[in-house]
Amino acid sequence: MELVYPPVVGLAKTMFRVLDMKIVIEGGEHIPTTGGAVLASNHSSYLDFIFCGFGAQPAKRLVRFMAKKQVFDHKVSGPLMRGMRHIPVDRKAGTAAFREAITALRGGEIVGVFPEATISESFTVKELKTGAARMAEEASVPLIPMAVWGPHRLWTKGRKKELTKRHVPVIIKIGEPIELPEGATPESATVLLKQRLTGLLDAVQKAYPEQPAGDDDRWWLPAHLGGTAPLPRPAAAV
């Protein structure tokens, strides 16, 4: 029985209404209504997990996210994360988290993963870890790509958070499950995942209904769209 997750979802929806956020979900039909799946998203904001989870709401699914162990150790977020049955990742002992995720997937859960591992300061898709593809293969579940664009304007790495900012549009675009060719390796599957994530992210960035208000506001656009976010290579180096 879910005692913690539904109230948290309700609180998030209330926050969306109070801030008058314009949230659009595209491709919700690609989230299976039953059974396990790996949901792999780009990562540009500390709030991404909220909106990735929201993207599964039309299918009435709850997403169990893999998150760094420190979030579970925090006195406030820890009880909430454990109550929602998210999966802690200790980067010094990642095998345990991988096995817990496989168990959840085989038990019919959707597991949310940010395969870039850290926030992309360039607001493009960074190099991906192979974990998402390996989990989908081992658990024999769909690997579903998704892109989220907009929450980084509220809170991202290197910027002051503006959690009370109103009227911020958010686009959540969920792609078709990735069908892997016969004999695909985790590495080749991850290359394909990156291609799909990049395509989805390009689409939501181009469809986004707002533009920066002036030169000082261009920070939230990637360089290839005229923004002042760092180029992918320097961002990766940082």
Phi and psi in degrees as GROMACS dihedral restraints (atoms count N, CA, C in turn):
[ dihedral_restraints ]
;  ai    aj    ak    al  type     phi  dphi    fc
    3     4     5     6     1   -88.6    20    10
    4     5     6     7     1   109.2    20    10
    6     7     8     9     1  -100.1    20    10
    7     8     9    10     1   -26.6    20    10
    9    10    11    12     1  -103.1    20    10
   10    11    12    13     1   -43.6    20    10
   12    13    14    15     1   -60.9    20    10
   13    14    15    16     1   -51.3    20    10
   15    16    17    18     1   -57.0    20    10
   16    17    18    19     1   -43.8    20    10
   18    19    20    21     1   -62.6    20    10
   19    20    21    22     1   -34.9    20    10
   21    22    23    24     1   -66.5    20    10
   22    23    24    25     1   -41.5    20    10
   24    25    26    27     1   -60.7    20    10
   25    26    27    28     1   -43.5    20    10
   27    28    29    30     1   -61.6    20    10
   28    29    30    31     1   -40.0    20    10
   30    31    32    33     1   -64.3    20    10
   31    32    33    34     1   -41.2    20    10
   33    34    35    36     1   -62.8    20    10
   34    35    36    37     1   -42.8    20    10
   36    37    38    39     1   -63.7    20    10
   37    38    39    40     1   -37.0    20    10
   39    40    41    42     1   -63.9    20    10
   40    41    42    43     1   -42.0    20    10
   42    43    44    45     1   -61.2    20    10
   43    44    45    46     1   -41.5    20    10
   45    46    47    48     1   -60.1    20    10
   46    47    48    49     1   -41.8    20    10
   48    49    50    51     1   -68.7    20    10
   49    50    51    52     1   -43.0    20    10
   51    52    53    54     1   -61.8    20    10
   52    53    54    55     1   -39.7    20    10
   54    55    56    57     1   -85.3    20    10
   55    56    57    58     1    -1.7    20    10
   57    58    59    60     1    51.8    20    10
   58    59    60    61     1    49.6    20    10
   60    61    62    63     1   -77.6    20    10
   61    62    63    64     1   138.2    20    10
   63    64    65    66     1   -96.8    20    10
   64    65    66    67     1    92.2    20    10
   66    67    68    69     1  -102.7    20    10
   67    68    69    70     1   127.1    20    10
   69    70    71    72     1  -119.4    20    10
   70    71    72    73     1   128.8    20    10
   72    73    74    75     1  -111.2    20    10
   73    74    75    76     1   122.5    20    10
   75    76    77    78     1  -117.1    20    10
   76    77    78    79     1   138.7    20    10
   78    79    80    81     1    81.8    20    10
   79    80    81    82     1    19.7    20    10
   81    82    83    84     1   -59.1    20    10
   82    83    84    85     1   -21.7    20    10
   84    85    86    87     1   -68.8    20    10
   85    86    87    88     1   -13.2    20    10
   87    88    89    90     1   -82.5    20    10
   88    89    90    91     1    -9.2    20    10
   90    91    92    93     1   -83.2    20    10
   91    92    93    94     1   120.2    20    10
   93    94    95    96     1   -66.0    20    10
   94    95    96    97     1   142.1    20    10
   96    97    98    99     1   -78.9    20    10
   97    98    99   100     1   -17.7    20    10
   99   100   101   102     1  -142.4    20    10
  100   101   102   103     1   159.6    20    10
  102   103   104   105     1    86.1    20    10
  103   104   105   106     1   165.8    20    10
  105   106   107   108     1   -77.5    20    10
  106   107   108   109     1   157.3    20    10
  108   109   110   111     1  -164.9    20    10
  109   110   111   112     1   150.9    20    10
  111   112   113   114     1  -100.4    20    10
  112   113   114   115     1   122.4    20    10
  114   115   116   117     1  -104.4    20    10
  115   116   117   118     1   110.8    20    10
  117   118   119   120     1  -110.2    20    10
  118   119   120   121     1   122.0    20    10
  120   121   122   123     1  -122.3    20    10
  121   122   123   124     1   156.0    20    10
  123   124   125   126     1   -66.3    20    10
  124   125   126   127     1   170.1    20    10
  126   127   128   129     1  -142.6    20    10
  127   128   129   130     1   103.4    20    10
  129   130   131   132     1  -126.7    20    10
  130   131   132   133     1    -1.5    20    10
  132   133   134   135     1  -146.5    20    10
  133   134   135   136     1   152.5    20    10
  135   136   137   138     1   -69.8    20    10
  136   137   138   139     1   -11.5    20    10
  138   139   140   141     1   -99.7    20    10
  139   140   141   142     1     2.9    20    10
  141   142   143   144     1   -55.7    20    10
  142   143   144   145     1   -38.4    20    10
  144   145   146   147     1   -62.7    20    10
  145   146   147   148     1   -31.9    20    10
  147   148   149   150     1   -63.8    20    10
  148   149   150   151     1   -45.1    20    10
  150   151   152   153     1   -79.5    20    10
  151   152   153   154     1   -31.7    20    10
  153   154   155   156     1   -63.0    20    10
  154   155   156   157     1   -43.4    20    10
  156   157   158   159     1   -63.8    20    10
  157   158   159   160     1   -37.4    20    10
  159   160   161   162     1   -64.0    20    10
  160   161   162   163     1   -32.7    20    10
  162   163   164   165     1   -63.4    20    10
  163   164   165   166     1   -21.2    20    10
  165   166   167   168     1   -91.7    20    10
  166   167   168   169     1    -2.6    20    10
  168   169   170   171     1   -64.7    20    10
  169   170   171   172     1   -38.7    20    10
  171   172   173   174     1   -57.4    20    10
  172   173   174   175     1   -29.5    20    10
  174   175   176   177     1   -87.9    20    10
  175   176   177   178     1     2.0    20    10
  177   178   179   180     1    58.5    20    10
  178   179   180   181     1    41.3    20    10
  180   181   182   183     1  -114.6    20    10
  181   182   183   184     1   148.5    20    10
  183   184   185   186     1  -106.7    20    10
  184   185   186   187     1   134.5    20    10
  186   187   188   189     1  -102.2    20    10
  187   188   189   190     1   130.6    20    10
  189   190   191   192     1   -95.1    20    10
  190   191   192   193     1   111.3    20    10
  192   193   194   195     1   -91.2    20    10
  193   194   195   196     1   144.6    20    10
  195   196   197   198     1   -89.1    20    10
  196   197   198   199     1   126.1    20    10
  198   199   200   201     1  -141.9    20    10
  199   200   201   202     1   155.7    20    10
  201   202   203   204     1   -62.6    20    10
  202   203   204   205     1   147.5    20    10
  204   205   206   207     1   -57.4    20    10
  205   206   207   208     1   -32.7    20    10
  207   208   209   210     1   -59.2    20    10
  208   209   210   211     1   -31.0    20    10
  210   211   212   213     1   -66.1    20    10
  211   212   213   214     1   -34.1    20    10
  213   214   215   216     1   -76.9    20    10
  214   215   216   217     1   -22.5    20    10
  216   217   218   219     1   -81.6    20    10
  217   218   219   220     1   -16.0    20    10
  219   220   221   222     1   -69.8    20    10
  220   221   222   223     1   141.1    20    10
  222   223   224   225     1   -67.1    20    10
  223   224   225   226     1   -24.3    20    10
  225   226   227   228     1   -96.0    20    10
  226   227   228   229     1   -54.9    20    10
  228   229   230   231     1   -73.4    20    10
  229   230   231   232     1   -28.2    20    10
  231   232   233   234     1   -56.8    20    10
  232   233   234   235     1   -54.7    20    10
  234   235   236   237     1   -59.7    20    10
  235   236   237   238     1   -35.5    20    10
  237   238   239   240     1   -67.1    20    10
  238   239   240   241     1   -45.2    20    10
  240   241   242   243     1   -62.3    20    10
  241   242   243   244     1   -42.3    20    10
  243   244   245   246     1   -68.7    20    10
  244   245   246   247     1   -38.8    20    10
  246   247   248   249     1   -64.2    20    10
  247   248   249   250     1   -30.4    20    10
  249   250   251   252     1   -89.8    20    10
  250   251   252   253     1     3.2    20    10
  252   253   254   255     1    60.1    20    10
  253   254   255   256     1    37.1    20    10
  255   256   257   258     1   -73.4    20    10
  256   257   258   259     1   171.5    20    10
  258   259   260   261     1  -115.9    20    10
  259   260   261   262     1   116.1    20    10
  261   262   263   264     1   -75.1    20    10
  262   263   264   265     1   141.3    20    10
  264   265   266   267     1  -119.2    20    10
  265   266   267   268     1   115.1    20    10
  267   268   269   270     1   -96.6    20    10
  268   269   270   271     1   111.0    20    10
  270   271   272   273     1   -65.6    20    10
  271   272   273   274     1   -14.4    20    10
  273   274   275   276     1   -87.7    20    10
  274   275   276   277     1   -12.6    20    10
  276   277   278   279     1  -146.6    20    10
  277   278   279   280     1    64.5    20    10
  279   280   281   282     1   -73.4    20    10
  280   281   282   283     1   -16.2    20    10
  282   283   284   285     1   -61.7    20    10
  283   284   285   286     1   -39.0    20    10
  285   286   287   288     1   -62.0    20    10
  286   287   288   289     1   -42.0    20    10
  288   289   290   291     1   -66.0    20    10
  289   290   291   292     1   -39.8    20    10
  291   292   293   294     1   -60.7    20    10
  292   293   294   295     1   -45.6    20    10
  294   295   296   297     1   -65.8    20    10
  295   296   297   298     1   -37.8    20    10
  297   298   299   300     1   -65.1    20    10
  298   299   300   301     1   -38.6    20    10
  300   301   302   303     1   -65.5    20    10
  301   302   303   304     1   -41.3    20    10
  303   304   305   306     1   -61.9    20    10
  304   305   306   307     1   -42.2    20    10
  306   307   308   309     1   -61.5    20    10
  307   308   309   310     1   -42.7    20    10
  309   310   311   312     1   -63.7    20    10
  310   311   312   313     1   -43.1    20    10
  312   313   314   315     1   -63.5    20    10
  313   314   315   316     1   -44.4    20    10
  315   316   317   318     1   -68.0    20    10
  316   317   318   319     1   -22.6    20    10
  318   319   320   321     1   -85.7    20    10
  319   320   321   322     1     6.2    20    10
  321   322   323   324     1    93.0    20    10
  322   323   324   325     1    12.9    20    10
  324   325   326   327     1   -88.5    20    10
  325   326   327   328     1   156.2    20    10
  327   328   329   330     1   -94.9    20    10
  328   329   330   331     1   126.5    20    10
  330   331   332   333     1  -108.9    20    10
  331   332   333   334     1   126.0    20    10
  333   334   335   336     1   -95.5    20    10
  334   335   336   337     1   133.9    20    10
  336   337   338   339     1  -134.2    20    10
  337   338   339   340     1   141.7    20    10
  339   340   341   342     1  -109.9    20    10
  340   341   342   343     1    92.2    20    10
  342   343   344   345     1   -67.6    20    10
  343   344   345   346     1   -11.0    20    10
  345   346   347   348     1   -73.6    20    10
  346   347   348   349     1   -17.5    20    10
  348   349   350   351     1    76.3    20    10
  349   350   351   352     1   -37.1    20    10
  351   352   353   354     1  -134.1    20    10
  352   353   354   355     1   165.5    20    10
  354   355   356   357     1   -64.2    20    10
  355   356   357   358     1   135.8    20    10
  357   358   359   360     1   -86.1    20    10
  358   359   360   361     1   109.7    20    10
  360   361   362   363     1   -74.5    20    10
  361   362   363   364     1   -15.1    20    10
  363   364   365   366     1   -84.3    20    10
  364   365   366   367     1   -11.1    20    10
  366   367   368   369     1    61.1    20    10
  367   368   369   370     1    29.5    20    10
  369   370   371   372     1  -122.8    20    10
  370   371   372   373     1   171.9    20    10
  372   373   374   375     1   -81.4    20    10
  373   374   375   376     1   120.7    20    10
  375   376   377   378     1   -78.7    20    10
  376   377   378   379     1   180.0    20    10
  378   379   380   381     1   -62.7    20    10
  379   380   381   382     1   142.6    20    10
  381   382   383   384     1  -104.4    20    10
  382   383   384   385     1   148.8    20    10
  384   385   386   387     1   -77.6    20    10
  385   386   387   388     1   157.9    20    10
  387   388   389   390     1   -88.5    20    10
  388   389   390   391     1    -1.4    20    10
  390   391   392   393     1   -57.8    20    10
  391   392   393   394     1   -42.0    20    10
  393   394   395   396     1   -60.2    20    10
  394   395   396   397     1   -46.6    20    10
  396   397   398   399     1   -66.1    20    10
  397   398   399   400     1   -39.4    20    10
  399   400   401   402     1   -65.7    20    10
  400   401   402   403     1   -39.3    20    10
  402   403   404   405     1   -65.3    20    10
  403   404   405   406     1   -45.1    20    10
  405   406   407   408     1   -61.7    20    10
  406   407   408   409     1   -39.8    20    10
  408   409   410   411     1   -68.7    20    10
  409   410   411   412     1   -46.7    20    10
  411   412   413   414     1   -67.7    20    10
  412   413   414   415     1   -36.3    20    10
  414   415   416   417     1   -88.9    20    10
  415   416   417   418     1    -4.8    20    10
  417   418   419   420     1    55.7    20    10
  418   419   420   421     1    51.4    20    10
  420   421   422   423     1  -126.3    20    10
  421   422   423   424     1   162.9    20    10
  423   424   425   426     1   -65.7    20    10
  424   425   426   427     1   147.8    20    10
  426   427   428   429     1  -107.5    20    10
  427   428   429   430     1   111.4    20    10
  429   430   431   432     1  -112.9    20    10
  430   431   432   433     1   119.3    20    10
  432   433   434   435     1   -85.4    20    10
  433   434   435   436     1   149.6    20    10
  435   436   437   438     1  -150.0    20    10
  436   437   438   439     1   153.2    20    10
  438   439   440   441     1  -126.3    20    10
  439   440   441   442     1   139.6    20    10
  441   442   443   444     1  -124.7    20    10
  442   443   444   445     1   132.9    20    10
  444   445   446   447     1  -139.9    20    10
  445   446   447   448     1   126.5    20    10
  447   448   449   450     1   132.0    20    10
  448   449   450   451     1   -42.7    20    10
  450   451   452   453     1   -61.7    20    10
  451   452   453   454     1   -22.1    20    10
  453   454   455   456     1   -64.1    20    10
  454   455   456   457     1   -19.9    20    10
  456   457   458   459     1   -71.7    20    10
  457   458   459   460     1   -17.2    20    10
  459   460   461   462     1   -94.9    20    10
  460   461   462   463     1   -38.6    20    10
  462   463   464   465     1  -164.3    20    10
  463   464   465   466     1   113.9    20    10
  465   466   467   468     1  -144.2    20    10
  466   467   468   469     1   174.7    20    10
  468   469   470   471     1   -66.5    20    10
  469   470   471   472     1   134.0    20    10
  471   472   473   474     1    81.1    20    10
  472   473   474   475     1     5.0    20    10
  474   475   476   477     1  -127.4    20    10
  475   476   477   478     1   149.2    20    10
  477   478   479   480     1   -67.2    20    10
  478   479   480   481     1   133.5    20    10
  480   481   482   483     1   -73.1    20    10
  481   482   483   484     1   142.2    20    10
  483   484   485   486     1  -128.0    20    10
  484   485   486   487     1    66.9    20    10
  486   487   488   489     1   -71.8    20    10
  487   488   489   490     1   -10.8    20    10
  489   490   491   492     1  -103.0    20    10
  490   491   492   493     1     7.2    20    10
  492   493   494   495     1   -64.4    20    10
  493   494   495   496     1   132.1    20    10
  495   496   497   498     1  -101.0    20    10
  496   497   498   499     1   158.9    20    10
  498   499   500   501     1    65.6    20    10
  499   500   501   502     1    24.8    20    10
  501   502   503   504     1   -80.0    20    10
  502   503   504   505     1   121.9    20    10
  504   505   506   507     1   -72.9    20    10
  505   506   507   508     1   145.7    20    10
  507   508   509   510     1  -134.0    20    10
  508   509   510   511     1   130.0    20    10
  510   511   512   513     1  -113.9    20    10
  511   512   513   514     1   128.0    20    10
  513   514   515   516     1  -116.4    20    10
  514   515   516   517     1   116.7    20    10
  516   517   518   519     1  -121.3    20    10
  517   518   519   520     1   120.5    20    10
  519   520   521   522     1  -107.1    20    10
  520   521   522   523     1   127.4    20    10
  522   523   524   525     1   -91.2    20    10
  523   524   525   526     1   171.1    20    10
  525   526   527   528     1   -66.2    20    10
  526   527   528   529     1   148.3    20    10
  528   529   530   531     1   -54.7    20    10
  529   530   531   532     1   141.3    20    10
  531   532   533   534     1   -80.4    20    10
  532   533   534   535     1   122.1    20    10
  534   535   536   537     1   -93.3    20    10
  535   536   537   538     1   114.7    20    10
  537   538   539   540     1   -86.0    20    10
  538   539   540   541     1   137.5    20    10
  540   541   542   543     1   -66.8    20    10
  541   542   543   544     1   158.7    20    10
  543   544   545   546     1   -56.0    20    10
  544   545   546   547     1   130.7    20    10
  546   547   548   549     1    78.7    20    10
  547   548   549   550     1    12.3    20    10
  549   550   551   552     1   -63.6    20    10
  550   551   552   553     1   137.2    20    10
  552   553   554   555     1   -89.9    20    10
  553   554   555   556     1   162.5    20    10
  555   556   557   558     1   -55.9    20    10
  556   557   558   559     1   -34.6    20    10
  558   559   560   561     1   -68.6    20    10
  559   560   561   562     1   -44.4    20    10
  561   562   563   564     1   -69.9    20    10
  562   563   564   565     1   -34.8    20    10
  564   565   566   567     1   -65.6    20    10
  565   566   567   568     1   -35.4    20    10
  567   568   569   570     1   -71.0    20    10
  568   569   570   571     1   -34.8    20    10
  570   571   572   573     1   -60.9    20    10
  571   572   573   574     1   -44.6    20    10
  573   574   575   576     1   -64.5    20    10
  574   575   576   577     1   -40.8    20    10
  576   577   578   579     1   -60.9    20    10
  577   578   579   580     1   -42.4    20    10
  579   580   581   582     1   -62.7    20    10
  580   581   582   583     1   -41.1    20    10
  582   583   584   585     1   -60.5    20    10
  583   584   585   586     1   -43.4    20    10
  585   586   587   588     1   -67.9    20    10
  586   587   588   589     1   -42.3    20    10
  588   589   590   591     1   -63.0    20    10
  589   590   591   592     1   -41.1    20    10
  591   592   593   594     1   -62.7    20    10
  592   593   594   595     1   -42.9    20    10
  594   595   596   597     1   -63.3    20    10
  595   596   597   598     1   -42.8    20    10
  597   598   599   600     1   -64.9    20    10
  598   599   600   601     1   -43.3    20    10
  600   601   602   603     1   -65.7    20    10
  601   602   603   604     1   -41.6    20    10
  603   604   605   606     1   -57.8    20    10
  604   605   606   607     1   -41.6    20    10
  606   607   608   609     1   -65.0    20    10
  607   608   609   610     1   -45.0    20    10
  609   610   611   612     1   -72.8    20    10
  610   611   612   613     1   -31.5    20    10
  612   613   614   615     1   -66.0    20    10
  613   614   615   616     1   -41.4    20    10
  615   616   617   618     1   -72.4    20    10
  616   617   618   619     1   -29.4    20    10
  618   619   620   621     1   -86.0    20    10
  619   620   621   622     1    -6.7    20    10
  621   622   623   624     1   -61.9    20    10
  622   623   624   625     1   132.2    20    10
  624   625   626   627     1   -81.0    20    10
  625   626   627   628     1    -2.1    20    10
  627   628   629   630     1  -123.9    20    10
  628   629   630   631     1   155.3    20    10
  630   631   632   633     1  -123.0    20    10
  631   632   633   634     1   159.9    20    10
  633   634   635   636     1   -55.3    20    10
  634   635   636   637     1   145.2    20    10
  636   637   638   639     1   -74.8    20    10
  637   638   639   640     1   -17.0    20    10
  639   640   641   642     1   179.6    20    10
  640   641   642   643     1  -176.8    20    10
  642   643   644   645     1   -58.2    20    10
  643   644   645   646     1   -37.0    20    10
  645   646   647   648     1   -70.3    20    10
  646   647   648   649     1   -14.3    20    10
  648   649   650   651     1  -102.0    20    10
  649   650   651   652     1     5.3    20    10
  651   652   653   654     1   -80.8    20    10
  652   653   654   655     1     0.3    20    10
  654   655   656   657     1   -61.7    20    10
  655   656   657   658     1   -27.7    20    10
  657   658   659   660     1   -88.8    20    10
  658   659   660   661     1     5.4    20    10
  660   661   662   663     1  -105.6    20    10
  661   662   663   664     1   143.0    20    10
  663   664   665   666     1   -67.8    20    10
  664   665   666   667     1   158.7    20    10
  666   667   668   669     1   -59.3    20    10
  667   668   669   670     1   -36.9    20    10
  669   670   671   672     1   -70.9    20    10
  670   671   672   673     1   -11.2    20    10
  672   673   674   675     1  -108.3    20    10
  673   674   675   676     1    17.6    20    10
  675   676   677   678     1    90.3    20    10
  676   677   678   679     1     8.9    20    10
  678   679   680   681     1   -88.2    20    10
  679   680   681   682     1   177.5    20    10
  681   682   683   684     1  -107.3    20    10
  682   683   684   685     1    10.9    20    10
  684   685   686   687     1   -61.5    20    10
  685   686   687   688     1   147.7    20    10
  687   688   689   690     1   -62.5    20    10
  688   689   690   691     1   153.5    20    10
  690   691   692   693     1   -66.6    20    10
  691   692   693   694     1   154.9    20    10
  693   694   695   696     1   -53.1    20    10
  694   695   696   697     1   -42.8    20    10
  696   697   698   699     1   -67.5    20    10
  697   698   699   700     1   -49.7    20    10
  699   700   701   702     1   -58.9    20    10
  700   701   702   703     1   -37.2    20    10
  702   703   704   705     1   -62.8    20    10
  703   704   705   706     1   -41.2    20    10
  705   706   707   708     1   -66.7    20    10
  706   707   708   709     1   -37.2    20    10
  708   709   710   711     1   -64.1    20    10
  709   710   711   712     1   -38.7    20    10
